[in-house]
Amino acid sequence: MARQVPIEHLRNIGIVAHIDAGKTTTTERILYYTGKSYKIGEVHDGAATMDWMPQEKERGITITAATTATYWDKDGIRYQINIIDTPGHVDFAVEVVRSMKVLDGIVFILSAVEGVQPQSEANWRWADKFEKPRIIFINKMDRLGADFFRVLEEVEKKLTIKPVAIQIPVGAEDAFEGVIDLFEMKEIIWLEETLGAKYEYREIRPELREQAEEWREKMIEAIVETDEELMEKYLEGEEISNEELKKALRKATINRQLVPVLCGSAFKNKGVQPLLDAVVDYLPSPIDLPPIKGINPKTGEEVLIKPLDDEPFVAYVFKIMADPYAGQLTYIRVFSGHAKSGTYVYNATRDKKERLARFYLMHANHRSEVPEVNAGDIVAVVGLDAATGDTLSDEKHPVVLEKLEFPEPVISMAIEPKTKKDQEKLSEVLNKLMKEDPTFKATVDPETGQTLIHGMGELHLEIMVDRMKREYNIDVTMGKPQVAYRETIKVPVKNVEGKYIRQSGGRGQYGHVVIDLEPLPRGKGFEFEDAIVGGIIPKEFIPSVEKGIRQVLESGVIAGYPIVDVKVRLHNGSYHEVDSSDIAFQIAAQIAFKEAFKKAQPVLLEPIMEVEVEVPEEYMGAVIGDLNSRRGKILGTEKKGQIVTIKAHVPLAEMFGYATTLRSLTQGRGTFQMTFSHYEEVPKNIQEQIVGERMKEKES
C-alpha cells in the first residue's frame, strides 16, 4: 500500500517560495537527512534530485512540481511526509496553484536577505484562497545581508497571518552558527564535519540569554492568545508546560491563526531537522482538517468527503505528465476510500468509467509500484484518460470536486516546423503539452494559417519549444514574442440587426436576428441572454445564434484578438418555415455582432505587469526614468540597506528585452521580477498603430 503509516502520521506538504529563496536546496537536504537520498544534490551543479528535467538541470530552476515520499522518525513515531517541490518562477505558477489544491499544509521558504518578494505574496494569496495551514522557514541566514528579525517584521506587514518565531538565530551572515530553540531554551549547533547530520543542544551563551528570554515571552503571548484556558493560566501567573504550548500552537496553526517561523541555512546544512520536526508537530494530517465539499453530479446535492479508508473512493487529478516508457502518468490525491490496481472507477467530471491500471509512488521521475492506495495518498496512475481537474469516484457515490481556475496566457509566439514530417507530428505533441499544462495553449490563426503558442512568459514558451525538440524530436523555428491583446467595447448599443438571406434555385438560407450589446466589468468574460418571446425565432436556433457569436469572440473584430467582457441580448428576429437553418442563424448572428461591436466604441486591452526592480541606490533615478519611458506607473519604492526596491505597473508590450537594459543601466547589479496584474485599455495612438500593423500582417 502507498501509505506505510496510520493516516494521523501522514503529512502532505508543499514547499513553496519565490525564485532563488532556496526551495529545492531545502528539499534536497530533507531527502538527505531522512535517508531518501545518499548524497546531497546541489542545484548549482545541476545535480538536484527533484530537478530532473534537462532544462531544470541546465538553468538551475524548478519548472515542474515534483513529488516524493519520505519518512521522519520523532519521539519513537514514524511519519510519512509526501512532499511536492514547486517552481518559484512566475511563468510556472500553475504548478504551485494545482499543487495547493491537494496539499494539507505548506512550508513557505523566504530568503533572510530578500525577505517577502512578489511571488511569495502571490503564492501566499493562493494559500489563503485554498485555506492551507503553513509554517515559514527563513533560509540563507549565512548570506551577506541576512536579517531574521527584519524578515519577520515584513511577514507581519505584508502577509495576512500572525507569525510566531519558535526559534531565533545564533549569529548571522558568516557568523551564523545555529538557532535557539525557544521551547527548550537551548542553542542547537550543527557539527560541520558531519555535513549537518549531527547537532548538539548547548546552553544559551550569556550575551544571547536576554534576547532569547524576550522572544520566548513573545512566543508564549502569541500562543496563549489563541487558547482561553492557557490565557487564564498565563494571566494568573501559573507555569505553562512546553507540551501545552506546542499543543495549542498546533491547533492555532491548523486553524490558520498563527504561522510558526523557523530559520537556518539549507545550503550550509543548518536548520533542516528542526524544520522536519515542525512539519510533523504543527502541520495537519488529512484527518486534522474539516471534510472537503463536493457535489453529486446526478442530484446537485452537496457531499462531505471524509478522509477515511472505509468511505467511498474520491480522488482528484491535479497533474498530467507524458512518460516515454509508461505513457501518460496521471497524478492523483486520494481524498477518501481506497482502491486496488486494476479496478475501475467513475470519472464523474466526464461521465465515464476509467481503469486504474497501476499505481506508482513517485520520487521525482523515479517510481516504485504499489498495489493499492488509501485516503490521503498522493500517487501517479497509469491507464487513465483523465485531464487536470477531473474527479474520480465510486460509481454508486458519484462526486465532483471544484475545478481549478487557471490564469489566461499573456504572451504568444508563432512557430513553424522545419519539415513536412514535423508538421504532421506537431499537433499531436501540442495536444499532449496542453493536457500537461493548462496555462499553455496552441491555436491556428484562421487568416494566416500560422501555428501560435500562448503562455505565461517568454521563459515558459522557450521551455515548451525546447521540450518539443528534446522529448519529441520536432524542430521548430520561433517568431518574435507577441503580446496577448484583447478586444472589448466602451458603450452599449441597441437593436442591431443581422440578416442572412440566400436564394439560389432549390432550398435557400434565411436567418434574421436583432441584438443588444453592452460592456461588462473587466474580467467577466462573455454573457448571452435569450430574451426571445413568443417563438419569433424557434428554440432550436437559439444555440446557433450563441455559437455564431462565440466564433467571432475568438477571432475578434478590429484587430483579430479575442473579445472579452461583453454581453449579448438576443431579443428579436424572424425565421422562414423552409429556408431557416442552423448555419443561416450562425451567420446572421455574426453579421449583427460585428456591426454592433464596431458601433460600441471598440478598444484594445493590454496585459499590465506588476514589476519589482531591486537596484543599488545610486541607480534608482536611471531605473525609474527608464520605467517611465516604458509607460510605467511607479507604485512606490522601499529601501533595505543599500538596495532600493521599485514597484511599478508596466505594459507587457514595453518589457521585452528589459533584462538587457537593466543590466546596462546598473552595471549588472539590478534584478527584476514580473507578474501579471490586470488588463487595461491601450492608449488611442498606440491602438491605431497596433491595428495598422495587424492589417499589414494580414495583407502580406
C-alpha positions as CSV (number, residue, x, y, z in Angstrom):
1,M,0.0,0.0,0.0
2,A,1.2,3.6,-0.7
3,R,0.7,4.8,2.8
4,Q,3.1,3.0,5.1
5,V,1.8,4.6,8.3
6,P,-1.6,5.3,10.0
7,I,-3.3,8.3,8.5
8,E,-2.7,10.5,11.5
9,H,1.1,10.1,10.9
10,L,0.8,11.3,7.3
11,R,1.8,14.8,6.2
12,N,1.1,16.0,2.6
13,I,3.2,19.2,2.3
14,G,4.3,21.6,-0.4
15,I,7.5,23.5,-0.4
16,V,6.7,26.9,-1.9
17,A,8.9,30.0,-2.4
18,H,9.9,32.9,-4.6
19,I,12.6,32.0,-7.2
20,D,16.1,31.7,-5.6
21,A,14.9,31.5,-1.9
22,G,16.5,28.0,-1.7
23,K,13.4,25.8,-2.0
24,T,14.9,23.0,-4.0
25,T,18.1,23.1,-1.8
26,T,16.0,22.7,1.3
27,T,14.1,19.8,-0.3
28,E,17.4,18.1,-1.2
29,R,18.6,18.4,2.4
30,I,15.3,17.0,3.7
31,L,15.8,14.0,1.4
32,Y,19.3,13.6,2.6
33,Y,18.6,13.7,6.3
34,T,15.5,11.5,6.0
35,G,17.7,8.9,4.2
36,K,15.8,9.2,0.9
37,S,19.0,10.1,-1.0
38,Y,22.6,9.2,-0.1
39,K,24.3,12.3,-1.3
40,I,23.3,15.9,-1.3
41,G,22.3,17.1,-4.7
42,E,23.1,20.8,-5.4
43,V,21.0,23.0,-7.7
44,H,24.1,25.0,-9.0
45,D,25.8,21.7,-10.0
46,G,22.7,20.6,-11.9
47,A,22.5,17.6,-9.6
48,A,19.4,18.3,-7.6
49,T,17.3,15.1,-7.4
50,M,14.0,16.9,-7.6
51,D,15.0,19.0,-10.6
52,W,15.2,16.0,-13.0
53,M,14.3,17.6,-16.4
54,P,17.3,18.5,-18.6
55,Q,16.0,22.2,-18.8
56,E,15.9,22.3,-14.9
57,K,19.4,21.0,-14.6
58,E,20.8,23.4,-17.1
59,R,19.0,26.5,-15.9
60,G,19.2,25.7,-12.2
61,I,15.4,26.4,-11.8
62,T,12.4,24.2,-11.0
63,I,9.9,24.0,-13.9
64,T,7.6,21.2,-12.9
65,A,6.2,20.3,-9.4
66,A,8.0,17.1,-8.4
67,T,6.5,14.7,-5.8
68,T,8.3,12.4,-3.4
69,A,7.5,10.4,-0.3
70,T,9.9,10.2,2.6
71,Y,9.9,9.2,6.3
72,W,10.9,11.0,9.5
73,D,11.1,9.5,13.0
74,K,10.2,11.6,16.0
75,D,9.6,10.6,19.6
76,G,9.5,6.9,18.5
77,I,6.9,7.5,15.9
78,R,7.5,7.1,12.1
79,Y,5.8,9.8,10.0
80,Q,5.4,9.6,6.2
81,I,5.9,13.0,4.5
82,N,4.7,13.4,0.9
83,I,6.5,16.4,-0.5
84,I,5.7,18.4,-3.6
85,D,8.6,20.7,-4.5
86,T,7.1,23.5,-6.6
87,P,8.6,26.1,-9.0
88,G,9.4,29.6,-7.8
89,H,9.4,31.2,-11.3
90,V,6.3,33.2,-12.1
91,D,6.0,31.6,-15.6
92,F,5.3,28.2,-13.9
93,A,3.0,29.5,-11.2
94,V,0.3,27.0,-12.5
95,E,2.4,24.2,-10.8
96,V,2.0,25.9,-7.4
97,V,-1.7,26.5,-7.8
98,R,-2.6,22.9,-8.8
99,S,-0.3,21.5,-6.1
100,M,-2.0,23.6,-3.4
101,K,-5.4,22.0,-4.2
102,V,-4.1,18.6,-3.0
103,L,-1.8,19.6,-0.1
104,D,-2.7,19.6,3.6
105,G,0.0,22.1,4.7
106,I,2.7,24.3,3.2
107,V,6.3,25.1,4.1
108,F,6.9,28.7,2.9
109,I,10.6,29.4,2.4
110,L,11.7,33.1,2.5
111,S,15.2,34.4,1.9
112,A,16.8,36.1,5.0
113,V,18.3,38.6,2.6
114,E,15.5,39.4,0.1
115,G,12.6,38.8,2.5
116,V,9.0,38.7,1.2
117,Q,9.1,39.0,-2.6
118,P,6.3,39.5,-5.2
119,Q,6.0,35.8,-6.0
120,S,6.0,35.0,-2.2
121,E,3.0,37.3,-1.8
122,A,1.2,35.8,-4.9
123,N,1.7,32.3,-3.6
124,W,0.6,33.4,-0.1
125,R,-2.7,34.7,-1.5
126,W,-3.2,31.3,-3.2
127,A,-2.6,29.6,0.1
128,D,-5.2,31.9,1.7
129,K,-7.7,31.0,-1.1
130,F,-7.2,27.3,-0.5
131,E,-7.2,27.8,3.3
132,K,-4.0,26.0,3.8
133,P,-2.1,25.9,7.2
134,R,1.5,26.9,6.8
135,I,4.9,27.3,8.5
136,I,7.7,29.6,7.5
137,F,11.4,28.8,7.1
138,I,13.7,31.8,6.8
139,N,16.6,30.4,4.8
140,K,20.0,31.8,3.7
141,M,20.9,33.0,7.2
142,D,24.6,32.6,6.2
143,R,24.3,35.1,3.4
144,L,25.6,38.7,3.4
145,G,22.7,41.0,4.4
146,A,20.7,38.2,6.2
147,D,18.4,39.7,8.9
148,F,15.9,37.3,10.5
149,F,14.1,40.0,12.5
150,R,13.7,42.3,9.6
151,V,12.1,39.5,7.5
152,L,9.8,38.6,10.5
153,E,8.6,42.2,10.5
154,E,8.0,42.1,6.8
155,V,5.9,38.9,7.2
156,E,3.7,40.7,9.7
157,K,3.3,43.7,7.5
158,K,2.8,42.1,4.1
159,L,1.2,38.8,4.7
160,T,-2.2,38.2,6.4
161,I,-1.4,35.7,9.2
162,K,0.4,36.5,12.5
163,P,3.9,34.9,12.5
164,V,5.3,33.4,15.8
165,A,9.0,32.8,16.0
166,I,9.7,29.5,17.7
167,Q,13.5,29.9,17.1
168,I,15.9,32.8,16.8
169,P,19.3,32.7,15.0
170,V,22.7,32.4,16.7
171,G,24.6,34.9,14.7
172,A,24.0,35.9,11.0
173,E,25.9,36.1,7.7
174,D,29.4,34.5,8.1
175,A,28.9,34.2,11.9
176,F,25.7,32.1,11.6
177,E,26.2,29.1,13.8
178,G,22.8,27.7,14.6
179,V,19.5,28.5,16.3
180,I,18.0,29.0,19.8
181,D,15.0,26.7,20.4
182,L,12.6,29.0,22.3
183,F,10.7,26.0,23.8
184,E,13.7,24.2,25.2
185,M,15.7,27.4,25.7
186,K,18.8,25.8,24.3
187,E,21.1,26.5,21.4
188,I,21.1,24.0,18.6
189,I,24.6,23.9,16.9
190,W,25.3,21.8,13.8
191,L,28.6,19.9,13.6
192,E,30.2,20.9,10.3
193,E,32.2,17.7,9.9
194,T,29.0,15.6,9.7
195,L,27.5,17.7,6.8
196,G,24.9,18.9,9.3
197,A,23.7,15.3,10.0
198,K,24.6,15.7,13.7
199,Y,23.9,18.6,16.0
200,E,24.2,19.4,19.7
201,Y,21.9,21.1,22.2
202,R,24.0,23.6,24.3
203,E,23.3,26.2,27.0
204,I,22.5,29.6,25.6
205,R,25.6,31.8,25.7
206,P,25.3,34.7,28.2
207,E,25.2,37.5,25.6
208,L,22.1,36.0,23.9
209,R,20.2,35.0,27.1
210,E,18.3,38.3,27.4
211,Q,17.2,38.3,23.7
212,A,16.2,34.7,23.9
213,E,14.0,35.3,27.0
214,E,12.4,38.3,25.3
215,W,11.5,36.2,22.2
216,R,10.3,33.3,24.3
217,E,7.9,35.7,26.1
218,K,6.6,37.0,22.7
219,M,6.1,33.4,21.6
220,I,4.1,32.4,24.7
221,E,1.9,35.5,24.5
222,A,1.1,34.8,20.8
223,I,0.2,31.2,21.6
224,V,-1.9,31.8,24.7
225,E,-4.0,34.5,22.9
226,T,-5.4,31.7,20.8
227,D,-6.5,29.5,23.8
228,E,-8.8,30.7,26.6
229,E,-7.7,28.1,29.1
230,L,-4.0,28.9,28.6
231,M,-4.7,32.6,28.7
232,E,-6.3,32.2,32.1
233,K,-3.3,30.3,33.4
234,Y,-0.9,32.9,31.9
235,L,-2.8,35.8,33.5
236,E,-2.8,34.1,36.9
237,G,1.0,33.6,36.6
238,E,0.8,29.8,36.5
239,E,3.5,27.8,34.8
240,I,2.5,26.5,31.3
241,S,4.3,23.4,30.1
242,N,6.0,23.1,26.7
243,E,3.6,20.3,25.8
244,E,0.6,22.6,26.4
245,L,2.2,25.4,24.4
246,K,3.0,23.0,21.5
247,K,-0.5,21.5,21.5
248,A,-2.1,25.0,21.4
249,L,0.3,26.1,18.7
250,R,-0.5,23.0,16.6
251,K,-4.2,23.9,16.9
252,A,-3.7,27.6,16.1
253,T,-1.5,26.7,13.0
254,I,-4.2,24.2,11.7
255,N,-6.9,26.9,12.3
256,R,-4.7,29.4,10.4
257,Q,-4.5,31.8,13.4
258,L,-0.7,31.6,13.7
259,V,2.3,30.7,11.5
260,P,5.3,29.2,13.3
261,V,8.6,30.7,12.0
262,L,12.0,28.8,11.9
263,C,15.3,29.7,10.4
264,G,18.5,28.2,9.1
265,S,20.8,27.8,6.1
266,A,19.8,24.8,3.9
267,F,23.0,25.3,1.8
268,K,25.2,25.2,4.9
269,N,23.2,22.2,6.3
270,K,21.8,24.0,9.3
271,G,18.2,24.1,10.5
272,V,16.6,21.3,8.4
273,Q,16.0,18.7,11.2
274,P,14.0,21.1,13.4
275,L,12.1,22.1,10.3
276,L,11.1,18.4,9.8
277,D,10.1,18.2,13.5
278,A,7.9,21.3,13.0
279,V,6.3,19.7,9.9
280,V,5.1,16.8,12.0
281,D,4.4,18.8,15.1
282,Y,2.4,21.7,13.6
283,L,1.1,20.8,10.1
284,P,-2.0,18.7,9.8
285,S,-2.6,15.1,8.8
286,P,-5.6,14.6,6.5
287,I,-7.9,13.8,9.5
288,D,-7.0,17.1,11.3
289,L,-8.8,19.1,8.6
290,P,-12.5,19.6,8.0
291,P,-14.1,17.3,5.4
292,I,-13.9,18.7,1.9
293,K,-17.0,19.5,0.0
294,G,-18.1,18.1,-3.4
295,I,-21.3,18.0,-5.5
296,N,-23.2,14.9,-6.6
297,P,-23.4,15.5,-10.4
298,K,-26.6,13.4,-10.6
299,T,-28.6,15.2,-7.9
300,G,-26.7,18.5,-7.4
301,E,-26.6,17.9,-3.7
302,E,-23.5,18.8,-1.6
303,V,-21.4,15.8,-0.4
304,L,-19.0,15.9,2.5
305,I,-15.8,13.8,1.9
306,K,-14.2,12.4,4.9
307,P,-10.5,11.2,4.8
308,L,-11.2,7.6,5.8
309,D,-10.2,4.4,4.1
310,D,-13.7,2.8,4.5
311,E,-15.6,5.8,2.9
312,P,-16.5,5.8,-0.8
313,F,-13.5,6.4,-3.1
314,V,-12.8,10.0,-4.2
315,A,-9.6,11.2,-5.9
316,Y,-8.6,14.4,-7.7
317,V,-6.5,14.6,-10.8
318,F,-4.0,17.5,-10.3
319,K,-1.3,16.9,-12.9
320,I,-0.7,15.0,-16.2
321,M,2.7,14.0,-17.5
322,A,3.8,12.2,-20.6
323,D,6.3,9.5,-19.7
324,P,8.4,8.0,-22.5
325,Y,8.0,4.5,-21.0
326,A,4.7,4.3,-19.2
327,G,2.7,6.6,-21.5
328,Q,0.5,9.1,-19.6
329,L,1.2,9.5,-15.9
330,T,-1.8,10.9,-14.1
331,Y,-1.1,12.3,-10.6
332,I,-3.9,12.0,-8.1
333,R,-4.6,12.8,-4.5
334,V,-6.9,10.3,-2.8
335,F,-9.3,12.2,-0.5
336,S,-11.2,9.2,0.7
337,G,-11.7,5.5,0.4
338,H,-9.2,3.0,-1.1
339,A,-8.7,1.3,-4.4
340,K,-6.6,-1.7,-5.7
341,S,-4.7,-1.5,-9.0
342,G,-6.7,-2.9,-11.9
343,T,-10.1,-1.7,-10.5
344,Y,-12.5,0.6,-12.3
345,V,-13.6,3.9,-11.0
346,Y,-16.1,6.5,-12.3
347,N,-14.7,9.8,-13.8
348,A,-17.6,12.0,-12.6
349,T,-16.3,15.0,-14.5
350,R,-16.5,13.3,-17.8
351,D,-19.3,10.8,-17.0
352,K,-17.3,7.7,-18.0
353,K,-15.6,4.6,-16.4
354,E,-11.8,4.6,-16.1
355,R,-9.4,1.8,-15.2
356,L,-6.7,2.3,-12.5
357,A,-4.2,0.1,-14.2
358,R,-1.1,0.6,-12.0
359,F,-0.2,2.9,-9.1
360,Y,3.3,4.4,-8.6
361,L,4.8,6.2,-5.6
362,M,6.9,8.9,-7.2
363,H,10.3,10.2,-6.3
364,A,10.9,13.0,-8.8
365,N,11.0,11.0,-12.1
366,H,11.8,7.6,-10.4
367,R,8.9,5.4,-9.3
368,S,8.0,2.3,-7.3
369,E,4.9,0.4,-7.9
370,V,2.3,-0.1,-5.1
371,P,-0.7,-2.5,-5.2
372,E,-3.3,-0.2,-3.6
373,V,-4.0,3.4,-2.5
374,N,-5.8,4.8,0.6
375,A,-7.2,8.1,1.8
376,G,-4.5,10.8,2.0
377,D,-2.2,9.2,-0.6
378,I,-0.6,11.1,-3.5
379,V,0.4,8.8,-6.3
380,A,0.8,8.6,-10.1
381,V,-1.6,6.3,-12.1
382,V,-1.1,4.6,-15.4
383,G,-4.1,3.8,-17.6
384,L,-6.3,6.8,-17.1
385,D,-7.5,9.1,-19.9
386,A,-8.3,11.9,-17.4
387,A,-7.4,15.7,-17.5
388,T,-6.3,18.1,-14.8
389,G,-9.2,18.9,-12.6
390,D,-11.2,15.7,-13.1
391,T,-12.7,13.9,-10.1
392,L,-12.6,10.1,-9.9
393,S,-15.2,8.5,-7.6
394,D,-17.2,5.4,-6.8
395,E,-19.9,4.9,-9.4
396,K,-22.5,4.3,-6.7
397,H,-21.5,7.5,-4.9
398,P,-20.6,10.0,-7.7
399,V,-19.0,13.3,-6.7
400,V,-17.3,16.2,-8.4
401,L,-14.8,18.5,-6.7
402,E,-14.5,22.1,-7.6
403,K,-12.3,22.6,-10.7
404,L,-9.3,24.8,-10.6
405,E,-9.3,28.1,-12.5
406,F,-6.0,28.8,-14.3
407,P,-4.7,32.2,-15.4
408,E,-5.0,33.1,-19.1
409,P,-1.8,33.3,-21.2
410,V,-0.4,36.8,-21.7
411,I,2.1,36.2,-24.4
412,S,2.1,34.3,-27.8
413,M,4.6,33.3,-30.4
414,A,4.4,31.9,-33.9
415,I,6.2,28.6,-34.5
416,E,7.0,27.0,-37.8
417,P,8.0,23.3,-38.1
418,K,11.1,22.8,-40.3
419,T,10.0,19.7,-42.2
420,K,6.7,18.3,-43.5
421,K,7.2,15.3,-41.2
422,D,7.5,17.6,-38.2
423,Q,4.3,19.4,-39.3
424,E,2.3,16.1,-39.1
425,K,3.6,15.4,-35.6
426,L,3.2,18.9,-34.3
427,S,-0.5,19.0,-33.5
428,E,-0.3,15.7,-31.6
429,V,2.6,17.0,-29.5
430,L,0.9,20.3,-28.8
431,N,-2.2,18.5,-27.6
432,K,0.0,16.5,-25.2
433,L,1.7,19.6,-23.9
434,M,-1.7,21.4,-23.4
435,K,-3.0,18.4,-21.5
436,E,0.0,18.6,-19.1
437,D,-0.1,22.4,-18.7
438,P,-3.4,24.2,-18.5
439,T,-1.7,27.7,-19.0
440,F,-0.2,26.6,-22.3
441,K,-2.4,26.9,-25.4
442,A,-1.9,26.4,-29.1
443,T,-4.1,27.8,-31.8
444,V,-4.0,28.3,-35.6
445,D,-4.5,31.8,-37.0
446,P,-7.5,31.3,-39.3
447,E,-6.3,34.0,-41.7
448,T,-2.5,33.3,-41.9
449,G,-2.6,29.6,-41.1
450,Q,0.3,30.1,-38.7
451,T,0.5,28.0,-35.5
452,L,0.6,30.2,-32.4
453,I,1.6,29.0,-28.9
454,H,0.4,31.0,-25.9
455,G,1.9,31.1,-22.4
456,M,2.7,32.9,-19.2
457,G,6.0,34.5,-20.3
458,E,9.0,34.3,-22.7
459,L,10.7,31.6,-20.5
460,H,7.5,29.5,-20.4
461,L,7.4,29.4,-24.3
462,E,11.1,28.9,-24.6
463,I,10.9,25.8,-22.4
464,M,7.9,24.4,-24.3
465,V,9.8,24.8,-27.6
466,D,12.9,23.2,-26.1
467,R,10.7,20.2,-24.9
468,M,9.3,19.8,-28.4
469,K,12.9,19.5,-29.7
470,R,14.3,17.2,-27.0
471,E,11.4,15.0,-26.0
472,Y,9.6,14.7,-29.3
473,N,12.4,15.5,-31.9
474,I,10.4,18.3,-33.6
475,D,12.5,21.1,-34.8
476,V,10.6,24.4,-35.0
477,T,11.6,28.0,-35.7
478,M,10.2,30.6,-33.3
479,G,8.8,34.0,-34.2
480,K,9.1,37.1,-32.0
481,P,7.0,37.0,-28.8
482,Q,3.7,38.8,-29.2
483,V,1.5,40.4,-26.6
484,A,-1.9,38.7,-25.9
485,Y,-4.1,41.8,-26.5
486,R,-7.9,41.6,-26.0
487,E,-10.7,43.5,-27.7
488,T,-13.8,44.9,-25.9
489,I,-16.2,47.8,-26.0
490,K,-16.9,51.0,-24.1
491,V,-20.6,51.8,-24.7
492,P,-23.9,49.8,-25.1
493,V,-25.7,49.7,-28.4
494,K,-29.3,48.5,-29.0
495,N,-31.4,47.0,-31.8
496,V,-28.6,45.9,-34.2
497,E,-29.9,43.7,-37.0
498,G,-28.2,40.8,-38.8
499,K,-29.8,39.2,-41.8
500,Y,-28.5,36.3,-43.9
501,I,-30.7,35.5,-47.0
502,R,-29.5,33.4,-49.9
503,Q,-31.9,32.3,-52.7
504,S,-30.4,30.1,-55.4
505,G,-32.8,27.7,-57.1
506,G,-33.9,24.9,-54.7
507,R,-33.7,25.5,-50.9
508,G,-32.5,28.9,-49.7
509,Q,-31.0,30.1,-46.5
510,Y,-32.7,32.5,-44.1
511,G,-31.6,33.8,-40.7
512,H,-32.6,37.1,-39.0
513,V,-31.6,38.3,-35.5
514,V,-31.8,41.6,-33.6
515,I,-29.4,42.0,-30.6
516,D,-28.3,44.5,-28.0
517,L,-24.6,44.6,-27.0
518,E,-23.2,46.0,-23.7
519,P,-19.8,46.1,-22.0
520,L,-19.3,44.0,-18.8
521,P,-16.9,44.8,-15.9
522,R,-13.3,43.8,-16.5
523,G,-12.7,40.0,-16.1
524,K,-16.4,39.0,-16.6
525,G,-15.8,37.3,-19.9
526,F,-19.0,36.8,-22.1
527,E,-22.7,36.5,-21.3
528,F,-25.5,35.6,-23.6
529,E,-29.2,36.3,-22.8
530,D,-32.0,34.7,-24.7
531,A,-34.9,37.3,-24.5
532,I,-37.0,35.9,-27.3
533,V,-40.7,35.9,-26.5
534,G,-43.4,34.1,-28.5
535,G,-41.2,31.9,-30.7
536,I,-40.3,34.6,-33.3
537,I,-37.1,32.6,-33.5
538,P,-37.7,28.8,-32.8
539,K,-35.9,27.4,-29.7
540,E,-33.7,25.1,-31.8
541,F,-32.0,28.1,-33.5
542,I,-31.1,30.0,-30.3
543,P,-27.9,27.8,-29.6
544,S,-26.9,28.5,-33.3
545,V,-27.0,32.3,-32.6
546,E,-24.8,31.9,-29.5
547,K,-22.4,29.6,-31.4
548,G,-22.0,32.1,-34.2
549,I,-21.2,34.9,-31.8
550,R,-18.7,32.7,-29.8
551,Q,-16.8,32.1,-33.1
552,V,-16.4,35.9,-33.6
553,L,-15.3,36.3,-29.9
554,E,-12.3,34.0,-30.7
555,S,-11.2,35.8,-33.9
556,G,-12.0,39.4,-32.9
557,V,-13.4,42.3,-35.0
558,I,-11.0,45.2,-35.1
559,A,-7.6,43.5,-34.9
560,G,-8.1,39.8,-34.7
561,Y,-7.7,39.5,-30.9
562,P,-10.1,37.6,-28.7
563,I,-13.1,39.6,-27.4
564,V,-13.8,39.8,-23.7
565,D,-16.2,41.4,-21.2
566,V,-19.3,41.8,-23.4
567,K,-23.0,40.8,-23.0
568,V,-25.3,40.0,-25.9
569,R,-29.0,40.1,-25.6
570,L,-31.0,38.4,-28.4
571,H,-34.5,39.9,-28.3
572,N,-35.9,39.9,-31.8
573,G,-35.7,38.4,-35.3
574,S,-37.6,36.2,-37.7
575,Y,-37.4,32.9,-39.4
576,H,-38.6,31.1,-42.6
577,E,-40.5,27.8,-42.3
578,V,-38.4,26.1,-45.0
579,D,-35.2,28.1,-45.5
580,S,-34.1,28.8,-41.9
581,S,-31.2,26.6,-40.8
582,D,-28.5,26.3,-38.1
583,I,-25.8,27.8,-40.3
584,A,-28.1,30.7,-41.5
585,F,-28.7,31.8,-37.9
586,Q,-24.9,31.4,-37.1
587,I,-24.0,33.8,-40.0
588,A,-26.9,36.2,-39.2
589,A,-25.7,36.4,-35.6
590,Q,-22.1,37.1,-36.7
591,I,-23.2,39.9,-39.0
592,A,-25.2,41.5,-36.2
593,F,-22.5,41.1,-33.6
594,K,-19.7,42.6,-35.9
595,E,-21.9,45.5,-36.8
596,A,-22.8,46.2,-33.1
597,F,-19.2,45.8,-32.0
598,K,-18.0,48.5,-34.4
599,K,-20.7,50.9,-33.2
600,A,-19.9,50.3,-29.5
601,Q,-16.6,52.2,-29.4
602,P,-14.3,49.2,-29.6
603,V,-11.0,49.3,-27.7
604,L,-7.9,47.1,-27.3
605,L,-6.9,45.9,-23.8
606,E,-3.3,45.1,-23.0
607,P,-1.8,43.0,-20.1
608,I,-0.2,45.2,-17.4
609,M,2.5,43.6,-15.4
610,E,3.5,44.2,-11.8
611,V,7.2,44.8,-12.0
612,E,9.5,44.8,-8.9
613,V,13.1,46.0,-9.6
614,E,15.9,45.7,-7.0
615,V,18.9,48.0,-7.5
616,P,21.7,49.7,-5.6
617,E,20.5,53.2,-4.5
618,E,22.8,55.1,-6.9
619,Y,21.0,53.6,-10.0
620,M,17.4,54.3,-8.7
621,G,16.9,57.5,-10.7
622,A,18.0,56.0,-14.0
623,V,15.8,52.9,-13.5
624,I,12.7,55.0,-12.6
625,G,13.3,57.2,-15.6
626,D,13.5,54.1,-17.9
627,L,10.3,52.6,-16.4
628,N,8.5,55.9,-17.0
629,S,9.7,55.9,-20.6
630,R,8.0,52.4,-20.9
631,R,4.6,53.8,-20.0
632,G,5.2,52.6,-16.4
633,K,3.3,53.9,-13.4
634,I,5.6,53.9,-10.3
635,L,3.7,52.5,-7.3
636,G,6.3,53.1,-4.7
637,T,9.9,52.4,-3.5
638,E,11.3,50.7,-0.4
639,K,14.8,50.8,0.9
640,K,16.6,47.8,2.5
641,G,20.1,48.7,3.4
642,Q,21.8,49.9,0.2
643,I,19.2,48.3,-2.0
644,V,16.1,50.0,-3.2
645,T,13.0,48.1,-4.4
646,I,11.0,49.9,-7.0
647,K,7.4,48.7,-7.7
648,A,5.6,49.7,-10.9
649,H,2.8,48.7,-13.3
650,V,4.2,48.5,-16.8
651,P,2.5,47.2,-20.1
652,L,3.9,43.8,-21.1
653,A,4.5,45.2,-24.6
654,E,7.1,47.6,-23.2
655,M,9.0,44.9,-21.2
656,F,10.6,42.8,-24.0
657,G,14.4,42.9,-23.7
658,Y,14.2,44.6,-20.3
659,A,16.8,42.3,-18.7
660,T,19.5,43.6,-21.1
661,T,18.5,47.3,-20.5
662,L,18.5,46.8,-16.7
663,R,22.0,45.1,-16.9
664,S,23.5,48.1,-18.8
665,L,21.7,50.7,-16.6
666,T,23.0,49.1,-13.3
667,Q,26.3,47.6,-14.4
668,G,24.8,44.2,-14.0
669,R,23.8,44.8,-10.4
670,G,20.0,45.1,-10.8
671,T,17.4,42.3,-10.7
672,F,13.7,42.3,-11.5
673,Q,10.6,40.1,-11.2
674,M,7.4,40.5,-13.2
675,T,4.0,39.1,-12.6
676,F,0.7,39.6,-14.5
677,S,-1.5,42.1,-12.7
678,H,-4.6,43.1,-14.9
679,Y,-5.8,44.2,-18.3
680,E,-6.0,47.9,-19.2
681,E,-7.2,50.0,-22.1
682,V,-4.4,50.7,-24.7
683,P,-3.9,54.5,-25.4
684,K,-5.6,55.6,-28.6
685,N,-2.4,56.4,-30.6
686,I,-0.8,53.0,-29.7
687,Q,-4.1,51.2,-30.5
688,E,-4.1,52.8,-34.0
689,Q,-0.5,51.6,-34.5
690,I,-1.3,48.0,-33.4
691,V,-4.4,47.8,-35.6
692,G,-2.4,49.2,-38.6
693,E,0.4,46.6,-38.1
694,R,-2.2,43.7,-37.8
695,M,-3.8,44.8,-41.1
696,K,-0.4,44.9,-42.8
697,E,0.4,41.4,-41.5
698,K,-2.8,40.0,-42.8
699,E,-2.3,41.6,-46.2
700,S,1.2,40.2,-46.5
